Amino acid sequence: MSDPFSRLATRLTYATRQLPRMAWYAGHLYVMRRLAEQVRQQEGESARPKPRSDPRIDQRLNADMAALLEQDLANVEAGIYPVPADHDGSLLTLLDRSRLFFRDLPDVDDRRKRNATREVLNAKTRGRRPHYYLQNFHFQSGGWLTEESADRYDTQVEVLFRGTANAMRRQALPPLAEAFSGHDQRKLRLIDIGCGTGRFLDFVKQAWPRLPALGLDLSEAYIRHARRHLKRWSRINLIVANAEAIPAPDNSCDAVTSIFMLHELPPEVRRTVIGEAARVLRPGGRLILMDSLQRGDEPDYDGMLERFPQHYHEPYYQTYVSEDFPAVARRYGLAHRRDTKAFVSKVMVFDKEAG
Ligand SMILES: C[S@@+](CC[C@H](N)C(=O)[O-])C[C@H]1O[C@@H](n2cnc3c(N)ncnc32)[C@H](O)[C@@H]1O
């Protein structure tokens, strides 16, 4: 992209899409914090101490967020993917999701106070999903199980990350582009495990519209949402399945991706899932894991990583931040290639060794 006019047009399109979006979610975060402050004052300072804020960490976060956006734009300019369309929906959809988000906050807060983490484990759900799965992750209403939870999820995640969750997800695309380079996309095959509402697969299809892709997730409601979100694309299959037993033959696909899922799994399940990914990859195939930074990746953020699971119900996060992923992957014949940081997340790249 050497032509200065098309370069300018790209930058303008990128900015007009991303900046209002970030302002929208940062605005939600601001209002959410103000509401929390009001509740805190009503309850009295001693009932709930004010969360600590460190200006130095805030500055770092802002700088790392800016670096993420620069990288996102650089990837576009390098032709790795087109100027991203986040497909957040119409203004009405956005307002409706916003209403869902704010309406849930008192219930989330109440669950946090009571440490109520197992509301979704009941006579109807027991035994239908693994025990670890039947929790109110993030203290959210419905856990992973309801339509409302699926419709609310992306707003929650974007608010948490100030509108950069999708930009972080897109940082898993460059190592995919590397793996796909020189191949006919129609003959490749990708599986996204724990695909949730399908946001990452949307960006995969924006880059490779004719790539056959399978998304799987244990939540019926999230898969239904993903089907609606991804209906503009062909050659995409979305199924309810457990990543501990991926419904695909051995050595049958070129890439497996997992976005923001591993920190939600108990350690033994996490390792089984990595083993499953290795099993379905063909020799030379690529596994891309994208999730939170781990302890020690950015020492400045270690305190934040320590506090995160106390505020949001994240029962396996502490084991995630200390997991030695290269060692786990090696056990399954996956060679660690590199890690790339992306704001508060990172992308880990592994290749299945031949033979
Ligand atoms: C934090 S969400 C991440 C969703 C999505 N990948 C994203 O980018 O936002 C975790 C997802 O993992 C799914 N999940 C958790 N355990 C799973 C398992 N064993 N098999 C398949 N999906 C699972 C949940 O249903 C949920 O949709």
The ligand as a Tripos MOL2 file, in Angstrom:
@<TRIPOS>MOLECULE
LIG
   27    29     1     0     0
SMALL
NO_CHARGES

@<TRIPOS>ATOM
      1 C1        -14.4790  -16.3270   27.8110 C.3       1 LIG1
      2 S1        -15.4100  -17.1630   26.6010 S.3       1 LIG1
      3 C2        -14.4720  -16.9200   25.1290 C.3       1 LIG1
      4 C3        -15.3340  -16.9680   23.9020 C.3       1 LIG1
      5 C4        -14.6970  -16.5150   22.5970 C.3       1 LIG1
      6 N1        -13.6380  -17.3880   22.1630 N.3       1 LIG1
      7 C5        -14.2250  -15.0930   22.6490 C.2       1 LIG1
      8 O1        -13.2940  -14.7560   21.9080 O.co2     1 LIG1
      9 O2        -14.7990  -14.2700   23.3680 O.co2     1 LIG1
     10 C6        -15.1180  -18.8570   26.9480 C.3       1 LIG1
     11 C7        -15.9520  -19.7490   26.0670 C.3       1 LIG1
     12 O3        -15.4640  -21.0720   26.2190 O.3       1 LIG1
     13 C8        -16.5680  -21.9450   26.2080 C.3       1 LIG1
     14 N2        -16.1190  -23.1950   26.8530 N.ar      1 LIG1
     15 C9        -15.6960  -23.3790   28.1250 C.ar      1 LIG1
     16 N3        -15.3450  -24.6430   28.3190 N.ar      1 LIG1
     17 C10       -15.5010  -25.2870   27.1310 C.ar      1 LIG1
     18 C11       -15.2770  -26.6110   26.6730 C.ar      1 LIG1
     19 N4        -14.8120  -27.5480   27.4810 N.pl3     1 LIG1
     20 N5        -15.5480  -26.9130   25.3830 N.ar      1 LIG1
     21 C12       -16.0320  -25.9610   24.5490 C.ar      1 LIG1
     22 N6        -16.2720  -24.6860   24.9270 N.ar      1 LIG1
     23 C13       -16.0090  -24.3530   26.1980 C.ar      1 LIG1
     24 C14       -17.6660  -21.1840   26.9370 C.3       1 LIG1
     25 O4        -18.9450  -21.7100   26.6420 O.3       1 LIG1
     26 C15       -17.4460  -19.7800   26.4200 C.3       1 LIG1
     27 O5        -18.1920  -19.5330   25.2620 O.3       1 LIG1
@<TRIPOS>BOND
     1     1     2 1
     2     2     3 1
     3     2    10 1
     4     3     4 1
     5     4     5 1
     6     5     6 1
     7     5     7 1
     8     7     8 2
     9     7     9 1
    10    10    11 1
    11    11    12 1
    12    11    26 1
    13    12    13 1
    14    13    14 1
    15    13    24 1
    16    14    15 ar
    17    14    23 ar
    18    15    16 ar
    19    16    17 ar
    20    17    18 ar
    21    17    23 ar
    22    18    19 1
    23    18    20 ar
    24    20    21 ar
    25    21    22 ar
    26    22    23 ar
    27    24    25 1
    28    24    26 1
    29    26    27 1
@<TRIPOS>SUBSTRUCTURE
     1 LIG1         1 GROUP 0 **** ****
